[in-house]
């Protein structure tokens, strides 16, 4: 009787051990492949891709030859920041339609704790496609103020673009692919107008744009003034902090 009882106990113990091992393996397998939602230990680097090239079609980001995005980057649609899984280069923009085809490559040195954006601009069709790389960190604004900068990502802005805030000049003569410095603005709501340098013609107006205390913002222009479709001239803002 005793030997039968011990045998039963041993069988139960073995079953529990096997169950625990299986549960652990399921956990490990389910955890593999998840990226972007948490920062790898010690990195804490956030990155954002903005596809502003109307004829490039959907693309993906590969870091060290591994795809890191779950949804493709399409023209004019922001997905927001994500935590990079690695700083190993290259960072490659690859076609979704033509698997394995690399369009653009970056080998930037990224610093822990920083934020970055990569604007894909130009036209794939005429070979003018390129990238604008920005560092999205800056010193803390004066209390009661925020900071804003301007990125000219519009191929129509080759002669420069001006930005007015509540009809007061904010940025002047920012050329295509150029990035202004962050400047401070008092907390409040602003009517932002964009016009070609040297003219008073407003080609885009954003209102209201709210500047909050201690925040960092990027205003960017993209698209073509010669187009009236989805690739028409446009502008938007990013909250960097």
C-alpha positions in Angstrom: 0.0 0.0 0.0 2.8 2.4 0.9 4.7 1.6 -2.4 1.5 2.4 -4.4 1.1 5.7 -2.5 4.7 6.7 -3.1 4.3 5.8 -6.8 1.3 8.1 -7.1 3.1 10.9 -5.4 6.1 10.5 -7.7 3.8 10.5 -10.7 2.1 13.7 -9.6 5.4 15.4 -9.0 6.7 14.5 -12.5 3.4 15.8 -14.0 3.8 19.1 -12.2 7.4 19.5 -13.3 6.4 18.8 -16.9 3.5 21.3 -16.7 5.8 24.0 -15.3 8.4 23.5 -18.1 5.7 23.7 -20.8 4.3 26.9 -19.3 7.8 28.4 -19.2 8.4 27.5 -22.8 5.1 29.0 -23.9 5.9 32.2 -22.1 9.4 32.5 -23.7 8.0 31.8 -27.2 5.2 34.3 -26.8 7.7 36.9 -25.7 9.9 36.5 -28.8 9.4 39.0 -31.6 7.7 41.7 -29.5 9.4 45.0 -29.9 8.7 48.7 -29.8 6.6 48.8 -26.7 9.4 48.6 -24.2 12.9 49.9 -24.0 15.8 47.4 -24.1 17.8 47.8 -20.9 20.2 50.7 -21.0 19.0 52.1 -24.4 15.8 54.2 -23.8 16.0 55.5 -27.3 12.8 56.6 -29.1 12.6 56.8 -32.9 9.9 57.8 -35.3 9.5 57.3 -39.1 7.5 59.7 -41.2 6.9 58.7 -44.8 6.4 62.0 -46.7 7.3 60.7 -50.2 4.0 60.3 -52.1 5.2 57.8 -54.6 7.5 55.6 -52.5 4.5 53.4 -51.4 4.6 51.5 -48.1 8.0 50.9 -46.5 9.4 49.1 -43.5 12.3 49.9 -41.2 15.1 47.3 -40.8 17.6 47.7 -38.0 20.7 45.5 -38.4 18.8 43.6 -41.1 15.8 42.8 -38.9 12.4 44.4 -39.5 11.2 46.3 -36.4 7.8 47.7 -37.5 4.5 45.6 -37.4 2.6 48.0 -39.7 4.1 49.6 -42.9 4.9 53.3 -43.1 2.6 54.9 -45.6 2.5 58.5 -47.0 1.4 61.2 -44.5 0.4 58.8 -41.7 2.3 59.1 -38.4 2.7 56.0 -36.1 4.5 57.9 -33.3 7.6 57.1 -31.4 8.8 53.5 -30.6 11.8 52.2 -28.6 14.6 50.9 -30.9 15.7 47.4 -30.1 19.3 48.0 -31.1 21.7 50.8 -32.1 23.5 48.4 -34.5 23.6 49.8 -38.0 22.5 49.9 -40.8 19.0 51.4 -40.4 17.4 50.7 -43.7 14.1 51.8 -45.4 12.9 48.9 -47.5 10.1 48.4 -49.9 7.1 46.4 -48.7 5.9 45.7 -52.3 9.4 44.6 -53.5 10.6 42.5 -50.7 14.3 42.9 -50.0 14.7 46.1 -52.0 16.4 48.8 -49.9 15.6 52.4 -50.8 17.5 54.4 -48.1 20.1 53.7 -45.5 21.2 55.5 -42.4 24.2 54.9 -40.1 23.6 57.5 -37.4 25.1 57.2 -34.0 22.3 57.2 -31.4 22.6 58.2 -27.8 20.8 56.6 -24.9 17.8 58.5 -23.6 17.3 60.6 -26.7 14.5 60.9 -29.3 14.9 61.0 -33.1 12.8 61.3 -36.2 13.5 60.3 -39.7 11.5 62.1 -42.4 11.4 60.3 -45.8 11.1 63.0 -48.5 11.4 63.6 -52.2 10.2 61.4 -55.1 11.2 57.8 -55.7 10.2 58.2 -59.3 12.7 60.9 -60.2 15.4 59.7 -57.8 15.2 62.6 -55.5 14.1 60.5 -52.5 16.2 61.1 -49.4 15.9 61.5 -45.6 15.9 64.3 -43.0 17.3 63.1 -39.7 16.4 65.1 -36.6 17.4 65.0 -32.9 14.2 65.6 -31.0 15.7 66.7 -27.6 16.5 70.2 -26.3 17.1 72.0 -23.1 14.1 72.6 -20.8 12.2 75.7 -21.7 11.8 78.7 -19.4 8.9 78.2 -17.0 5.7 79.3 -18.6 7.0 78.5 -22.1 7.4 75.7 -24.6 9.7 75.3 -27.6 8.9 74.8 -31.3 11.0 74.3 -34.4 10.3 74.0 -38.1 11.3 71.3 -40.7 10.9 72.1 -44.4 10.2 68.6 -45.9 8.4 70.0 -48.9 10.1 69.8 -52.3 8.1 72.9 -53.2 9.9 74.8 -50.5 13.2 75.0 -52.3 13.1 78.8 -52.2 12.5 78.8 -48.4 9.4 78.9 -46.2 8.4 81.4 -43.6 6.2 80.7 -40.5 4.2 83.3 -38.7 2.7 82.8 -35.2 -0.4 85.0 -34.7 0.9 87.1 -37.6 4.3 87.6 -36.0 7.3 86.2 -37.8 8.5 83.0 -36.2 10.8 81.3 -38.8 12.2 82.8 -41.9 13.7 81.4 -45.1 13.9 77.7 -44.0 15.0 75.9 -47.1 14.0 72.4 -48.3 15.5 69.7 -46.1 16.6 72.2 -43.5 15.7 72.3 -39.8 15.4 75.4 -37.7 16.5 75.7 -34.1 14.0 75.3 -31.3 12.7 78.7 -30.1 10.6 79.5 -27.1 7.0 80.6 -27.1 4.8 81.6 -24.2 2.2 79.1 -23.3 -1.0 79.6 -25.3 -2.9 79.0 -28.6 -1.3 80.1 -31.9 -2.5 80.5 -35.4 0.5 79.2 -37.5 0.7 80.4 -41.1 3.2 79.1 -43.7 4.1 81.1 -46.7 6.9 81.0 -49.4 9.8 83.3 -48.5 9.5 86.7 -50.0 5.7 86.6 -50.4 2.6 87.2 -48.3 0.7 84.2 -49.8 -0.4 81.8 -47.0 -0.2 78.3 -48.4 -1.1 76.5 -45.2 -2.7 77.6 -41.9 -2.8 75.5 -38.7 -5.1 76.8 -35.9 -5.2 76.5 -33.1 -1.8 75.1 -32.2 -1.5 74.9 -28.4 1.9 75.4 -26.8 2.1 73.9 -23.3 4.5 74.6 -20.4 7.8 72.7 -20.8 6.8 70.9 -24.0 8.8 70.6 -27.3 7.1 70.6 -30.7 8.1 70.2 -34.3 6.2 71.8 -37.1 6.8 70.3 -40.5 5.7 71.0 -44.0 5.5 68.4 -46.8 3.8 67.7 -50.1 3.7 69.8 -53.3 2.1 73.2 -53.9 1.5 72.1 -57.5 -0.7 69.1 -56.5 -4.3 69.1 -55.5 -4.6 65.4 -54.5 -3.3 63.6 -51.4 0.2 64.8 -52.2 -0.8 68.5 -52.0 1.1 70.8 -49.7 0.3 70.2 -46.1 1.7 70.7 -42.6 1.4 69.1 -39.1 3.0 69.1 -35.7 4.8 66.5 -33.5 5.0 66.6 -29.7 8.6 65.7 -29.1 8.3 66.0 -25.3 
